[in-house]
């Protein structure tokens, strides 16, 4: 399945990388690698992951406090949020429309 990012989700991902890089050399790349690993896992079997709410599934990054929230459609997987676990947890809900 093809994976696509909602614009805001992509901005969340890109915005987090410089912060982690400022925490230590290579941490920004580590963050992006974790996102890529999660996407690869979703591509293998998106239905393996539980629902975050009624229509949105989630996978937690292994080494960072983030969830990838996604919707598995018939022909693609849509990443709707790269959500920090402790910041504005419901901000993504308006993206479902």
BELMO-V617273 format. One line per field, one symbol per residue. phi: phi as a letter, one per 40 degrees, with the letter a starting at -180 (. if undefined). psi: psi as a letter, one per 30 degrees, with the letter a starting at -180 (. if undefined). burial: 1 if it has 9 or more other C-alpha atoms within 8 Angstrom, else 0. Layout:
BEGIN
phi=???
psi=???
burial=???
END
This chain:
BEGIN
phi=.cbbbcdcccccccccdccccccidgcccccccccccccdccccacccccccadbbcabcccbbcbbcbabcccbabbccabbccbbfcbccdcccc
psi=kkklkkeeeeeeeefeeeeeeffkkfeeeeeeeeeeeeeeeeeeifffklkeaefkllkkkeglikkkklkjleglkjjfkjkkfgkifgffefff.
burial=0010110111011001111111000011101101100110111001001011000111111000111111110001111111110000100100000
END
